[in-house]
Amino acid sequence: MIKDKEIVKLNRSDFLFFAMDSLITSLTQLITLRFKEQHDVDEIKQALRHLMSLYPRFRSVVQPTFFSYGIKAIEKDDRRVDILFNEAFRVKKNISLDSEQYRNLRRDMLNEPFSLEMSFPIRFCYLPDDPRPVLLISLHHIAGDGMSWFHFTHSLLAFLNGKNVSEVPMDDPDVTQALIDDSFYKIPFQFFKSCKRFAIDIIRSKGEKIIRPSSKPADFYGPVNSYYHIINYDIPLILSKSRELGCSVTVLFMASLARAIIKKTDKKKGNVIGMLVSFDLRPYFNKNKPILGNFVRAFMIKIHEKYFNEPLEIIEQIKKQLKEFQNQIKSKEILVPWILDCLYMLMGKKQYSRAISTARKKGLYPITCQVSNLGNLDSLNTHGESAKLCEAIATVPVYGMFMTITGLDGKFISNFSYPEAEFSEAEIIDYVNCFEKELGHYINPGY
């Protein structure tokens, strides 16, 4: 167990998010929680303040170490906790959830910079006046990934339902256990297989040109916005159709988005759709599985132009590659990319940030889009009747088109975040409508 006074080193993902802070407005996850019942301001504020005493990772600040940076939790009885929490908790009254004011508030929170050395990596904004009030949670990505806010939300709902919530100590951010076999004699074989896989991927990528869906791709980072949409097909229907097609719901959503991009994008821009998708590494820890932090690994699913007019083959290609990447993690064949990531960290924050900016300008790491399906979140509503959610929406800016999907109360909600320099809201709405249409073609006969 890591104590509050200890400085926890940054892993590769933590370091990347910290380095990006000098290039972009904010690398935050904006979580929208909408309650089924009304809760007064004091109830929500007291619940969140109590949870801050139980989540040291969320009451941490970034501190320099001799060679790099680390995260240090402020002790729970330190008076700075109250001061910084009061700064982090806000209330906005008389805001209608279908108003431009509400949409601007969400946009502003998504872009609001953090001072990670002097403030908590989490902020709250409560809108109490709607019959179904909203709590907006802005969580800087250095504090944790999607599973981290999901765990925090579980604790919030449990506490509001009168249950005791246990403290969640800071986890060791090291991901080595998930990447290297416990039997050290196997490591050379892992390294050899990883080198072979890495070389194969490079050979495969020759001649590929990744399609970027924007009509005006930018070579810089700027403000982002988001648009969310309730999918018109309910969860049971989508589950039933995905089983009929022999794929997961995630694959069905990815295929639908790929088809939308094919329909909306000029084919002269490239010959491959590159969809970034993340795998959670926690299940691959043999012991002491971490809870809070950044423990994901991203892979790119590629759909080549020869499959663009074959909807079922697109599903098969996505299924095949997702399985392939999952097997690579299971057999611990991603050692080489991990080593390269660690070497990049030796550049230091300033040079690392400069390298990221240069790569952006030169288009060295283009992606078409990113997809994350958090699945059915009905487990959030199992803590009691006093506090339940009717919506839980995740928004993450990745400075490209990023579709996140969450399911709750029998419906899926898609959320598209996008850089304002590359897309207008009208263009994103057009993509969303096209995505919904392509999903309908998969669900209904005759596509």
C-alpha positions in Angstrom: 0.0 0.0 0.0 1.3 3.4 -1.0 1.0 6.0 1.8 -0.1 9.6 1.3 3.4 11.0 2.0 5.0 8.9 -0.8 5.6 10.3 -4.2 4.2 7.9 -6.8 6.1 7.8 -10.1 4.3 8.4 -13.4 3.9 5.5 -15.7 4.1 6.0 -19.5 0.4 7.0 -19.9 0.5 9.4 -16.9 3.7 11.0 -18.3 2.1 11.5 -21.7 -1.0 13.2 -20.2 1.2 15.4 -18.1 3.4 16.3 -21.2 0.3 17.0 -23.3 -0.8 19.6 -20.8 1.6 22.1 -22.2 0.2 21.7 -25.7 -3.6 21.6 -25.4 -6.3 23.3 -23.5 -7.0 20.3 -21.1 -6.8 16.6 -21.3 -9.8 15.9 -19.1 -12.6 13.3 -19.0 -15.9 15.0 -18.6 -18.5 12.7 -17.0 -22.2 13.7 -17.1 -24.2 12.0 -14.3 -28.0 12.6 -14.4 -30.0 11.5 -11.3 -33.5 10.1 -11.4 -34.4 11.9 -8.3 -33.6 15.4 -6.8 -30.7 15.8 -4.4 -30.0 19.1 -2.7 -26.7 20.8 -3.0 -25.5 20.1 0.6 -26.2 16.3 0.1 -24.1 16.2 -3.0 -21.4 18.4 -1.7 -21.0 16.4 1.6 -21.0 13.1 -0.3 -18.2 14.3 -2.7 -16.2 15.8 0.2 -16.4 12.5 2.0 -15.2 10.6 -1.1 -12.2 12.8 -1.4 -11.0 11.6 1.9 -11.3 8.0 0.6 -9.6 8.6 -2.8 -6.0 9.8 -2.3 -5.3 9.5 -6.0 -8.0 12.3 -6.6 -6.6 14.6 -3.9 -3.1 14.4 -5.3 -0.9 17.0 -6.8 2.0 16.6 -9.2 5.5 17.2 -7.7 8.9 17.2 -9.3 11.3 14.4 -8.5 15.1 14.5 -9.0 14.8 13.3 -12.6 11.1 13.6 -13.5 7.7 14.1 -11.9 5.5 12.1 -9.6 2.1 12.3 -7.8 1.8 12.9 -4.1 -1.5 12.7 -2.2 -2.3 15.4 0.3 -3.0 13.8 3.7 -6.8 13.6 4.4 -6.6 15.8 7.6 -4.5 18.5 5.9 -6.5 21.8 5.8 -5.5 22.1 2.2 -8.0 19.4 1.3 -11.0 21.5 2.4 -9.5 24.6 0.6 -8.9 22.8 -2.7 -12.2 20.9 -2.5 -14.1 24.1 -2.1 -12.3 25.4 -5.2 -13.1 22.3 -7.1 -16.8 22.1 -6.2 -19.2 24.5 -8.0 -23.0 25.0 -8.3 -24.8 26.4 -11.3 -28.4 27.3 -10.7 -31.3 28.0 -13.1 -29.8 26.2 -16.1 -32.0 24.3 -18.4 -30.5 21.1 -19.7 -31.8 21.7 -23.2 -30.3 25.2 -23.4 -27.3 26.7 -25.1 -26.0 27.7 -21.7 -25.8 24.1 -20.6 -24.0 23.1 -23.8 -21.5 25.9 -23.3 -21.0 24.9 -19.7 -20.1 21.3 -20.7 -17.8 22.7 -23.5 -16.0 25.0 -21.1 -15.5 22.3 -18.5 -14.1 20.0 -21.2 -11.5 22.7 -22.1 -10.8 24.2 -18.7 -7.1 24.0 -17.9 -5.8 22.3 -14.7 -2.9 23.4 -12.6 -1.8 20.0 -11.6 0.9 21.2 -9.2 -1.5 23.4 -7.2 -5.0 21.9 -7.5 -6.8 18.5 -7.5 -7.1 16.7 -10.8 -10.9 16.5 -10.3 -13.6 19.2 -10.4 -17.4 19.1 -9.9 -20.2 21.2 -11.1 -23.7 20.5 -9.8 -26.9 21.7 -11.6 -29.7 21.2 -9.0 -32.7 22.8 -10.5 -33.8 20.3 -13.1 -36.3 17.6 -11.9 -33.5 15.2 -12.9 -30.4 17.1 -11.8 -26.9 16.8 -13.3 -23.5 16.4 -11.7 -20.6 17.2 -14.1 -17.3 15.6 -13.1 -14.2 16.8 -14.8 -11.3 14.3 -14.2 -7.9 15.0 -15.6 -6.6 11.9 -17.4 -3.5 11.9 -15.2 -5.7 10.9 -12.3 -7.2 7.8 -14.0 -8.9 6.2 -17.0 -12.5 5.2 -17.7 -12.5 2.5 -15.1 -11.3 5.0 -12.5 -14.3 7.3 -12.8 -16.6 4.3 -13.1 -15.3 3.1 -9.7 -15.7 6.6 -8.2 -19.3 6.8 -9.5 -20.1 3.5 -7.9 -18.8 4.8 -4.5 -20.8 8.0 -4.9 -24.1 6.2 -5.5 -23.4 3.7 -2.7 -22.7 6.6 -0.2 -25.9 8.5 -1.3 -27.8 5.3 -0.6 -26.5 5.2 2.9 -23.8 2.5 2.5 -20.3 2.5 3.9 -17.6 3.1 1.3 -14.1 1.8 1.8 -11.0 3.8 1.2 -9.2 3.1 -2.1 -5.4 3.4 -1.5 -3.1 4.6 -4.3 -2.0 1.9 -6.6 1.5 1.3 -7.9 1.2 2.6 -11.5 3.8 0.1 -12.8 2.3 -2.0 -15.6 5.2 -4.5 -15.8 3.2 -7.3 -14.2 0.7 -7.2 -17.0 3.4 -7.2 -19.7 6.1 -9.5 -18.5 5.7 -13.1 -17.5 6.5 -14.0 -13.8 8.8 -16.8 -15.1 11.8 -14.7 -15.9 13.4 -17.3 -18.2 10.4 -16.7 -20.6 11.2 -13.0 -21.0 13.8 -13.5 -23.9 11.1 -15.6 -25.8 8.6 -12.8 -25.1 11.0 -10.2 -26.4 11.7 -12.3 -29.5 8.0 -12.8 -30.3 7.3 -9.1 -29.7 10.1 -8.1 -32.1 8.7 -10.4 -34.7 5.2 -9.0 -34.2 6.5 -5.4 -34.3 8.4 -6.1 -37.6 5.3 -7.8 -39.2 3.2 -4.7 -38.3 5.7 -2.4 -39.9 5.7 -4.5 -43.1 1.9 -4.6 -43.2 1.7 -0.9 -42.9 3.7 -0.2 -46.1 1.6 1.6 -48.7 -1.1 2.4 -46.2 -2.5 6.0 -46.0 -4.8 6.6 -43.1 -8.0 8.4 -43.9 -8.7 11.5 -41.8 -12.4 12.3 -41.7 -12.1 16.0 -41.5 -12.4 18.2 -44.6 -9.9 20.6 -43.0 -7.3 18.6 -40.9 -5.4 20.8 -38.5 -1.7 20.4 -37.7 -2.1 22.0 -34.2 -4.1 21.3 -31.0 -6.9 23.5 -30.0 -10.3 23.6 -28.2 -12.6 20.6 -28.4 -16.4 20.1 -28.1 -18.7 17.2 -27.9 -22.2 16.1 -29.1 -24.2 13.3 -27.5 -27.0 11.4 -29.0 -29.4 8.7 -27.7 -29.3 5.8 -30.0 -32.8 4.9 -31.4 -32.4 1.2 -31.0 -32.7 -0.2 -27.4 -30.1 -2.4 -25.8 -32.0 -5.7 -26.1 -32.4 -5.3 -29.8 -28.8 -4.3 -30.4 -27.6 -7.2 -28.2 -29.8 -9.6 -30.2 -28.6 -8.4 -33.5 -24.9 -8.5 -32.5 -25.4 -12.1 -31.4 -27.1 -12.9 -34.8 -24.1 -11.4 -36.6 -21.7 -13.3 -34.4 -20.0 -10.3 -33.0 -19.9 -8.1 -29.9 -21.8 -4.9 -29.5 -18.5 -3.0 -29.6 -17.7 -4.5 -33.0 -21.1 -3.6 -34.3 -20.7 0.0 -33.2 -17.2 0.2 -34.7 -18.4 -1.3 -38.0 -21.3 1.2 -38.2 -19.0 4.1 -37.6 -16.5 2.8 -40.2 -19.3 2.6 -42.7 -20.4 6.2 -41.9 -16.8 7.4 -42.4 -16.7 5.5 -45.7 -19.9 7.2 -46.8 -18.9 10.7 -45.7 -15.2 10.9 -46.6 -13.5 11.5 -49.9 -11.8 8.2 -50.8 -8.9 10.1 -52.4 -7.7 11.0 -48.9 -6.4 7.5 -48.1 -6.9 3.8 -48.4 -7.3 2.7 -44.8 -9.6 3.5 -41.9 -7.6 3.5 -38.7 -9.7 3.1 -35.6 -7.9 3.4 -32.2 -9.4 1.2 -29.5 -8.1 0.6 -25.9 -7.7 -2.6 -24.0 -7.9 -2.6 -20.2 -4.7 -4.2 -18.8 -6.1 -4.8 -15.3 -7.4 -8.4 -16.0 -3.9 -9.4 -17.0 -2.3 -8.6 -13.6 -1.7 -11.9 -11.8 -2.1 -10.3 -8.4 -2.8 -7.0 -6.8 -4.9 -5.8 -9.7 -4.9 -1.9 -9.6 -8.1 0.1 -9.4 -7.3 3.8 -10.0 -4.8 5.1 -12.6 -4.1 4.6 -16.3 -3.9 0.9 -17.2 -4.9 0.7 -20.8 -3.1 -0.1 -24.0 -4.3 1.3 -27.4 -4.2 -0.6 -30.7 -5.2 0.5 -34.1 -7.8 -1.5 -36.0 -7.4 -1.1 -39.8 -10.0 -1.5 -42.4 -8.6 -1.5 -46.0 -10.4 0.0 -48.9 -10.9 -3.5 -50.5 -13.5 -4.1 -47.8 -15.2 -0.7 -48.0 -18.2 -2.0 -49.9 -18.6 -5.2 -47.8 -20.4 -4.5 -44.6 -20.2 -8.1 -43.2 -16.5 -8.3 -44.1 -15.9 -5.1 -42.1 -17.3 -6.8 -39.1 -15.1 -9.8 -39.6 -12.0 -7.7 -40.0 -12.7 -5.8 -36.8 -13.4 -9.1 -34.9 -10.2 -10.7 -36.2 -8.0 -7.8 -35.3 -9.5 -7.3 -31.8 -9.0 -11.0 -31.1 -5.4 -10.7 -32.4 -4.6 -7.8 -30.1 -6.2 -9.5 -27.2 -4.1 -12.6 -27.8 -1.0 -10.4 -27.9 -1.7 -9.1 -24.5 -2.5 -12.5 -23.1 0.7 -14.0 -24.5 2.6 -10.8 -23.4 3.9 -10.0 -26.9 3.8 -6.2 -26.6 7.1 -5.8 -24.9 8.8 -3.9 -27.7 6.3 -1.0 -27.9 6.3 -0.8 -24.1 10.1 -0.5 -24.1 10.0 2.2 -26.8 7.4 4.1 -24.7 9.7 4.0 -21.7 12.6 5.3 -23.8 10.5 8.2 -25.0 10.1 9.2 -21.3 13.8 9.7 -21.0 13.5 12.7 -23.3 11.9 14.6 -20.4 8.6 16.6 -20.4 9.8 19.5 -22.5 11.4 17.5 -25.3 8.6 14.9 -25.2 6.0 17.7 -25.6 8.0 19.2 -28.5 8.2 15.8 -30.2 4.4 15.3 -29.9 3.9 18.8 -31.4 6.3 18.1 -34.3 4.6 14.7 -35.0 1.3 16.5 -35.1 2.5 19.1 -37.6 4.1 16.4 -39.9 1.1 14.0 -39.6 3.4 11.2 -38.4 0.7 9.5 -36.4 -2.6 10.0 -38.0 -5.8 8.1 -37.0 -9.2 8.2 -38.5 -11.1 8.0 -35.2 -11.1 6.4 -31.7 -13.8 4.3 -30.2 -14.6 3.3 -26.6 -17.6 1.3 -25.5 -18.0 1.2 -21.8 -20.9 -1.1 -22.1 -24.1 -1.5 -20.0 -23.7 0.5 -16.8 -26.8 -0.7 -15.1 -24.7 -2.0 -12.2 -24.4 1.6 -11.1 -28.1 1.5 -10.1 -27.8 -1.5 -7.8 -26.9 0.3 -4.6 -30.5 1.3 -3.5 -33.5 3.4 -4.3 -32.4 6.7 -2.8 -29.9 7.6 -5.6 -30.1 6.3 -9.2 -28.9 7.5 -12.6 -30.9 7.8 -15.8 -27.8 8.9 -17.8 -24.1 8.4 -17.5 -22.1 10.0 -20.4 -18.4 9.9 -20.9 -16.6 12.5 -22.9 -12.9 12.4 -23.7 -11.0 14.7 -26.0 -8.4 12.9 -28.2 -8.0 15.6 -30.8 -9.7 13.6 -33.5 -13.1 12.2 -33.8 -13.7 10.1 -30.6 -16.9 8.1 -30.1 -17.7 6.8 -26.6 -20.7 4.6 -25.9 -22.5 4.1 -22.6 -25.6 2.0 -21.9 -28.0 2.6 -19.0 -31.7 2.0 -18.4 -32.2 0.1 -21.7 -30.7 2.7 -24.0 -27.2 3.4 -25.4 -25.9 6.9 -25.6 -23.2 7.8 -28.2 -21.0 10.8 -27.5 -18.7 12.3 -30.2 -15.9 14.6 -29.1 -14.1 16.5 -31.8 -11.5 19.4 -32.3 -13.3 22.6 -33.3 -10.5 23.4 -35.7 -11.4 20.4 -37.8 -15.2 19.9 -37.5 -18.2 22.1 -37.1 -21.1 20.9 -35.0 -23.2 20.5 -38.1 -20.6 18.2 -39.6 -20.5 16.1 -36.4 -24.3 15.8 -36.3 -24.1 14.7 -39.9 -21.6 11.9 -38.9 -23.8 10.9 -36.0 -26.9 10.6 -38.2 -24.9 8.6 -40.7 -23.6 6.3 -37.9 -27.2 5.8 -36.8 -28.3 5.0 -40.3 -25.5 2.5 -40.9 -26.3 0.8 -37.5 -29.8 0.5 -38.7 -28.7 -1.2 -41.9 -26.9 -3.8 -39.8 -29.9 -4.2 -37.5 -32.6 -4.3 -40.1 -32.7 -6.9 -42.9 -31.7 -6.0 -46.4 -28.5 -4.1 -45.9 
